[in-house]
Every structure is written in C-alpha cells, then in structure tokens.
Amino acid sequence: MKITIAAVCLSPRLRDKEHNLRRMRDVLGEEDLAIFPELYLTGYTIRDEICHLAETMDGPSVEEVRRIAADTGTHILFGMAEKEGKVEYTEGPGGKRKFYNTSVLVSPNGEVRSYRKFFPVNFGPFEENTYFMPGERLEVADTSIGKIGMTVCYDLFFPELTKSYALLGAELVTNISASPHTTPPFFEQLLPSRAIESTVYVAYSNTVGIYGNMSFWGGGRIIDPRGKILARSELFKEDTARTTIDLSRIQGAREMRPTLEDTRPGFLRWNDPFEMEEQEP
C-alpha cells in the first residue's frame, strides 16, 4: 500500500483554536495523512490557561477536525490539551490533575483515536508535569491507510515505546513535537534510530516559531524503515515535509535486519502482551 504523508510544521497562534483550525484546513492538499505538531490546537506555551483551553475528545475542536477530515478525505493527526471528562484542574504537582498532552488521529470516516504522552517533560525550560498527567496505554490505530502508532516529543527518547508499537503491528510511528532550538542534534539522530531498530516508517512534525524565550526549530521529516530520510522541511520556518511511502517495503527491511523477530518481548513492559519473563532461581 502506498500513502502520501505531509509532516506540517507551523507556528500555531497561542490560545486561538479557531485560527489554528482554519490554518489546518487551508494547508491540506491531497495527502492521505497530515501530521501537525504537539499541542498544535492551542500552541505549546499555554501553562495555567490549560484550565479553560483543554477539551474532551468529544469537544468542539475535535468535532471540527472530523468535519475537515470528512471534507478533504485526509487522515489528520494533531496535538491538543485533553481534559478527561468534566473534572476540573486542582492546583499544583501532586494535585488531582486530569489533563493530558494528547496526540489525536481523526479519520475521514469520523473515527477518532488518541494517545496520551507517556513522558511529560520536567527539566530545563519544561514544566509539563505541573499540568499534565502521564499516559498509560499504547494503542495502534488500525486505519484504511495502515496501522499507526503515536508518540509525543520526549517519548522518542524511550525506544521501548516505538519497539512495542512495532510488535503490536504498527507500520508507521508518528512523533509530534514542540522541540526548541537546542535539541535538533538529539532528534536528528533519534528519529532514524527508532526507524531502523523497529523497522517502521517514522514521521515527525515539530512546532516552529518564537514563543516568549523559546524558539522552536521545525524540521519535520519522514524516514523509511532503513533510516533513510525521504523528505524533510526547512529549519526555523513554516514548511511541510511531504512524500509517498510504500508500506510493502517494511517486509524487506525486516528480512534484512530481523530486529523484531530477534526481540525478547519479556523485557518490554508496556501493555498486556509484554509481561516480564519469569526468572529461574
């Protein structure tokens, strides 16, 4: 199966969900899958404003994306601040936090799948643990354009997530990000590594622009299961990496380097299929 992917790197307008949704619609072409950055819906640096900007999965913004996907025939993946049910924010680390940094995949048929970031970032300029709870479940989205696994930004630094997705059947693993200008050397090395070691396609979309004292570098890219960069967007400007991938090439990559076949799943502890192997005394 061949599918066209667009990794779209934009500068979302802070707090302006309606504007960001209009831009989403405007930039779509004829791709099968369009990927937008982490927390694209509101912009990344919303901090305490999450209290009134976060939405549920059946809220008005996801409903609008469903309309866009239906109108364009495009699968749309984007980041948003998710509120679980009607539970409101209560203060501080250790409080009863019910917000998640979420990657959402909306199909043209109206189906909505989501993944909550496993590893909120809490070092350097980041303070996600103050606002977001960590996710607890991986789930492969089985769509008409293939099986897709979702990760968010810092999740990329944990290879067990991508490997678990591959063992669960994912053919493409996406990473949406709000990565600042100090981090390109890490992501430029990690993205092809995740593709090679798990023999999956990897697609990356990153925020671009300056927000307060943080500058985000964009640099979206799409990588094949052997680590080859098939498309990349320009750095530090709004741009799109777009290419057509052939999912049938995954089998050849896995025959050349049987990393999944040689994986010992007992060392992976995500979800029920990956319980630790019993140790003999």
N, C-alpha and C positions, 0 to 999 in steps of 0.2 A: 504494500500500500504506500502510495506517495501522498504526502501532505505538505502544504505550504505554511510556514510559520513566520510570524513577524514578532520580533522582540522589540517592543516600543519603549524608548527611553524619553520620557517627557518631564517637564517641570510642572507638577500639579500646583494649582493655586491653593494656598493654605485656607482651610475651613470652607472652601467654596465647592461643595459637592456637585451642584448643578453645573457649574462651569466645567469641572473636570469630566463629568459625564458627557457633556456636549463635545468636548475635545476628543473623548474616546470615540464617539460616533464619527466625528469628522475625519479622523486619521485612518479609519479602517478602509482597507482595499478589498482585494478578492482572496485574502488568505483564509485558510481553514482554521487557524488558531492565531489569535493575537494575545500577547502577554504584556501586561502593564506592571509597573513597579510596586514595591512594598508600600502599603498604606497609601496607595495612589488616590483613593477616593477623597481623602481629607488633606493629603500632604503628611509628611512624616512627623514634623515637629509640632504636634498639637498639645502635648503634655496634658495639663489638667482639663483641657477642653474636651478630652475624651468623654467626659461625663455626659455631654449633650450632643456630641458628634457621632458616637458609636451607634450602630444599628444592629438589629437582629437579621438573621438570614432571610426572613420574610418581610423585611422592611422596604421602604420606598426605593432606595437606591438599587438594591438587588433586583427589584421588580423592573426598574428602568433598564438595567443591563439585560434582563431577559427580553425586553422589547427590542433592544438594539441587536441582540444576537439573533432573534427571530427575523428581524427586518433584513439583516445583512447575510444571514446564513453562516456566520462566523462563531466559532467557539471563543469565548472571551475569558481570560484569566487575569485577575487583578487583586490588589491588596486593599484591605479595609480594616478598620477597628470594629470588632464584633462585640455586641452586648448579648449576653446569654439571657434570654427571656426578658422579664421586666425587672430583674434585680438591679438595683442602683449601686453606684460606687460608694464604698465606705473607706475612710481615709487610710493612707499610708501602707508601707510594706507590712505584711502580716495581717492586713485588714481583709475583709471579705470581698476580695477582688473578683469581679465577674466579667472582665474584659479580656479579649484575645486579639493578638496580632494575626490576622487570618488571610489566607490565600483562597480565593473563591474562583471556581470554574463554572461558567454558565454555558450550556449547550443551546444550539438553535431550537431544539425541541422543548426548551424550558427547564430541563433538568439542572439542578444546582448541586454541586459538590464542593466541599470546603475542607481545609486543613488548617489547624491552629499551630502556630510556630512553637516548635518544641523547646527552643533555647532562646528566650528573651535575653537581650544583651544588657549587661550591667557593669561595664568597665569603660574607661576613657570618658568620652563625652556622652555615653549612652546611659539611660536610666529606665530601660523598659520594664525591669522587674517592679518598679514602683507602680506601674499602670496595668501591666498585662500578666495574666496567669499563663503558665506553660501549657501547651497542648499535650495530649496523652495518647493519641491514636494516629497511626498511619492508615491511609485508605487509598487504594488505587482506583482512579476514576476510569471505568470501562466505557469508552465513548465510541462513536461511529468513526472517529479518526485515530483510534488506537488507545492503548492503556497508558494513563498519565499519572505520575506521582508528583506531589507538590512539596517544595521546601521553601523556607523564607530565610534569606540572608545568612546569618551566623550558623544556621543549620548546616550549611555547606561544609563547615569545619569538622563535622562529625560523619565520617564515611559510612558508619553503620546505618545511617538513615537511607542513603542512596542505595546501598547494597540490599537492605531489607526491601525497599521498593522493587528492585530488580528481581529478587527472589519471589516477590508476590506477583510478578508478571508485568511490571511496568516496562514500557518500551521507550518512553520519554520521561525524563525527570526535569521539572522546571524549578528555577530559583529566582524569586523576585526579591529585590534588594533596595535598601537605602544606604549604600556604601559610600563613605566620604573619600575625599581626595588622598588620604593617607593609606588607603587599602588596596589600590589596584594590583600591586605585586602579589598579594595573597590570592585574590580572586583569579588572576590570570594564570596562576599555577594550579589552584584547586579545581577549577572548572574542568579542564581536560583530564585531570587525575580522576575525578569522580566518573567521567565518561569511560575512561579506559578500564578502571578496576571493576566496574559493574557492567561493562559492555551495554550501555544505553546511550541514547541521544540525550544531550543536556542543552537546555535553553535558558538564557539568563537575561533578565531585564532589570535595569538599575535606574534610580532617580537621577536627574541631572539638574544643576542649578545651585544657587546660593540661598541658604535659609539661616538668618542670624549669623552665627560664627561658624557654620558648617557649609562646606562646599562638596557637592556630590558629582561624581565623575562620569555617569552614564556608562558607556562602554558595553552595551548589550552584545551578546554573541550566541551563536548556535554551533554546537560541537557534535561530531559524529562519534560512534562507539569506539573508534580507534584513536580519539583525541584530536582529530583534525578540525580546525576552525573553518566552518563552512561559510559563515557570514559574521560580520561584526559592524557595530555602529561607531560613529566617531566619538571621541572623548570630549567631555565638557561642553557638549551641545546637544540639543534635541535632535534625535536621529533614530532610524529604525534599522535593525539587522533583519534581513528577510531572505529566506531561501526555501527550496523544496527538499524535503528529506524522503528517503526511501526506507521504510521500516523493514523491508525484506533483507536489508544489508546487516541487520543485527545478527542473524544466524551465522553469517560468515565470520563476523568478528568474534563470536563466541566459540566457533570451531578453531579459530587461530589462537585465541587465548581463553581457555576454558575456566575463567575465574569463577563463574557461578557454579559450574559443576564441581570445582575443587573447594568451594567454600564449605566450611563446617558451621552449619546454621546454629548449632548449640551455643556458639559464642555470641550470637546476636540475641538481644533480649527484648525486642520490640514485638508486641502483639502475641497472640497465642501460638502461632507456628514456630516461634523461636524461644522455646523454653531451654534453659541451660541443661546440657547433658549431665547425667548423674556421674559423679566421680567415684571410681572404685577406691576403697581404702588402701 
